[in-house]
Every structure is written in C-alpha cells, then in structure tokens.
Amino acid sequence: MTDVDFRQSSPPVSGPQTTNLADILERVLDKGIVIAGDIKVDLLDIELLTIRIRLFVASVDTAKKAGIDWWENDPALSSRASRNALRDENRALRERLEELESKTPDELPE
C-alpha cells in the first residue's frame, strides 16, 4: 500500500503587501520625492503673478547624494558657516584697516 500526500504543494497566494506609514516615510526619505508646480494668476491675458514651487523631500544623506547641501553654507543654519562668515568679515576688516593705516594723512578719505 502506498502513502498518499494530501498536503498542498502550491505556494501561498500572494496578496497586496501591507505597508504602514513608517515604511512609506522610510522609502520616501531614502529615495527622495520631488513635488513641482506652478501657480499663475492672469487678469485679461495680463500676467499678474507667477509662483514656481519646487519641493524636494528626502533625508539629509539622500539630499547630499543629490548634490543639495545649501544648509551647510548658510550662516543662519550652520555654526561652521557662521564661523567662516565671521572669519571672512574679520579678514576683510583687517585688510581695510592695514590699507588705511598705510596711507598718509593726505591720502585718507574725508
């Protein structure tokens, strides 16, 4: 007598994968997303206002890979950029002071 295998050998039916908000957010930050649009206000074929909106949502690492790093050079957002801005301003002021001190009294601006 032979044994009969009644187990189903077919693979499980795959349905839509469930994703939660954290998975979607992780994917968006990892890959990045661009939202672009224009708002135009015309009155009698005269353009009154145009607003162009470009929004790039991504993680910092993804943005750096895309070549976007403006926050690193903005003195309002980066302490390193702020120090560099102060250093550049100090250098310019010292050069201007040396220039003024090297001039004779006749050459000085009034």
C-alpha positions as a Markdown table, in Angstrom:
| # | Residue | x | y | z |
|---|---|---|---|---|
| 1 | Met | 0.0 | 0.0 | 0.0 |
| 2 | Thr | 1.3 | 3.4 | -0.9 |
| 3 | Asp | 1.1 | 6.6 | 1.2 |
| 4 | Val | -0.8 | 9.5 | -0.3 |
| 5 | Asp | 0.4 | 13.0 | 0.5 |
| 6 | Phe | -2.6 | 15.3 | 1.0 |
| 7 | Arg | -0.6 | 18.4 | 1.8 |
| 8 | Gln | -1.0 | 21.2 | -0.7 |
| 9 | Ser | 2.2 | 21.9 | -2.6 |
| 10 | Ser | 1.2 | 25.1 | -4.2 |
| 11 | Pro | 2.8 | 28.3 | -3.0 |
| 12 | Pro | 0.8 | 30.6 | -0.8 |
| 13 | Val | -1.3 | 33.1 | -2.6 |
| 14 | Ser | 0.3 | 36.4 | -2.5 |
| 15 | Gly | -1.9 | 39.4 | -2.0 |
| 16 | Pro | -1.2 | 43.1 | -1.7 |
| 17 | Gln | 1.6 | 43.7 | 0.7 |
| 18 | Thr | 0.7 | 45.8 | 3.7 |
| 19 | Thr | 2.7 | 48.9 | 4.3 |
| 20 | Asn | 2.4 | 51.2 | 7.2 |
| 21 | Leu | 3.1 | 54.9 | 7.4 |
| 22 | Ala | 6.6 | 54.3 | 8.8 |
| 23 | Asp | 7.5 | 52.1 | 5.8 |
| 24 | Ile | 6.2 | 54.8 | 3.4 |
| 25 | Leu | 8.1 | 57.5 | 5.2 |
| 26 | Glu | 11.3 | 55.5 | 5.2 |
| 27 | Arg | 11.0 | 54.8 | 1.5 |
| 28 | Val | 10.3 | 58.5 | 0.7 |
| 29 | Leu | 13.3 | 59.7 | 2.8 |
| 30 | Asp | 15.6 | 57.0 | 1.3 |
| 31 | Lys | 14.7 | 57.6 | -2.4 |
| 32 | Gly | 13.5 | 61.3 | -2.2 |
| 33 | Ile | 10.5 | 62.8 | -3.8 |
| 34 | Val | 10.1 | 65.9 | -5.9 |
| 35 | Ile | 6.9 | 67.9 | -6.0 |
| 36 | Ala | 6.7 | 70.6 | -8.6 |
| 37 | Gly | 4.1 | 73.0 | -9.6 |
| 38 | Asp | 3.3 | 76.5 | -10.9 |
| 39 | Ile | 0.6 | 78.9 | -9.8 |
| 40 | Lys | -0.2 | 81.6 | -12.3 |
| 41 | Val | -2.7 | 84.5 | -11.8 |
| 42 | Asp | -3.7 | 86.2 | -15.0 |
| 43 | Leu | -6.2 | 89.0 | -15.5 |
| 44 | Leu | -7.4 | 89.7 | -19.0 |
| 45 | Asp | -4.4 | 88.0 | -20.5 |
| 46 | Ile | -2.1 | 90.0 | -18.3 |
| 47 | Glu | 0.1 | 88.0 | -16.1 |
| 48 | Leu | -0.1 | 89.4 | -12.6 |
| 49 | Leu | 1.6 | 86.7 | -10.5 |
| 50 | Thr | 3.6 | 83.5 | -11.1 |
| 51 | Ile | 4.8 | 81.3 | -8.2 |
| 52 | Arg | 7.0 | 78.4 | -9.1 |
| 53 | Ile | 7.1 | 75.7 | -6.4 |
| 54 | Arg | 9.8 | 73.0 | -6.3 |
| 55 | Leu | 9.9 | 70.8 | -3.2 |
| 56 | Phe | 12.4 | 68.0 | -2.7 |
| 57 | Val | 11.6 | 65.8 | 0.3 |
| 58 | Ala | 14.4 | 63.4 | 1.3 |
| 59 | Ser | 16.8 | 62.5 | 4.1 |
| 60 | Val | 20.0 | 64.5 | 4.6 |
| 61 | Asp | 22.1 | 61.7 | 3.2 |
| 62 | Thr | 19.9 | 61.4 | 0.1 |
| 63 | Ala | 19.9 | 65.2 | -0.4 |
| 64 | Lys | 23.7 | 65.2 | -0.2 |
| 65 | Lys | 23.9 | 62.4 | -2.8 |
| 66 | Ala | 21.7 | 64.6 | -5.0 |
| 67 | Gly | 24.2 | 67.5 | -4.5 |
| 68 | Ile | 21.9 | 69.6 | -2.3 |
| 69 | Asp | 23.8 | 70.9 | 0.8 |
| 70 | Trp | 22.9 | 74.6 | 1.0 |
| 71 | Trp | 22.2 | 74.3 | 4.7 |
| 72 | Glu | 26.0 | 73.7 | 5.3 |
| 73 | Asn | 26.9 | 77.1 | 3.8 |
| 74 | Asp | 24.1 | 79.2 | 5.3 |
| 75 | Pro | 25.3 | 81.1 | 8.4 |
| 76 | Ala | 21.8 | 81.1 | 9.9 |
| 77 | Leu | 21.6 | 77.3 | 9.8 |
| 78 | Ser | 25.2 | 76.1 | 10.3 |
| 79 | Ser | 27.6 | 77.1 | 13.1 |
| 80 | Arg | 30.6 | 76.3 | 10.9 |
| 81 | Ala | 29.3 | 78.5 | 8.1 |
| 82 | Ser | 28.7 | 81.2 | 10.7 |
| 83 | Arg | 32.3 | 81.0 | 12.0 |
| 84 | Asn | 33.5 | 81.1 | 8.4 |
| 85 | Ala | 31.4 | 84.2 | 7.7 |
| 86 | Leu | 32.8 | 85.9 | 10.8 |
| 87 | Arg | 36.4 | 84.9 | 9.8 |
| 88 | Asp | 35.9 | 86.3 | 6.3 |
| 89 | Glu | 34.5 | 89.5 | 7.7 |
| 90 | Asn | 37.4 | 89.9 | 10.2 |
| 91 | Arg | 39.9 | 89.3 | 7.4 |
| 92 | Ala | 38.3 | 91.9 | 5.2 |
| 93 | Leu | 38.2 | 94.4 | 8.0 |
| 94 | Arg | 41.9 | 93.8 | 8.9 |
| 95 | Glu | 42.9 | 94.3 | 5.3 |
| 96 | Arg | 40.9 | 97.5 | 5.1 |
| 97 | Leu | 42.5 | 98.7 | 8.4 |
| 98 | Glu | 46.0 | 97.9 | 7.2 |
| 99 | Glu | 45.3 | 99.8 | 3.9 |
| 100 | Leu | 44.0 | 102.8 | 5.8 |
| 101 | Glu | 47.0 | 102.8 | 8.3 |
| 102 | Ser | 49.5 | 102.6 | 5.4 |
| 103 | Lys | 48.2 | 105.8 | 3.8 |
| 104 | Thr | 49.5 | 109.2 | 4.6 |
| 105 | Pro | 47.0 | 111.7 | 6.1 |
| 106 | Asp | 46.6 | 113.4 | 2.7 |
| 107 | Glu | 45.5 | 110.2 | 1.1 |
| 108 | Leu | 42.8 | 109.4 | 3.7 |
| 109 | Pro | 39.2 | 109.8 | 2.6 |
| 110 | Glu | 37.3 | 112.5 | 4.4 |
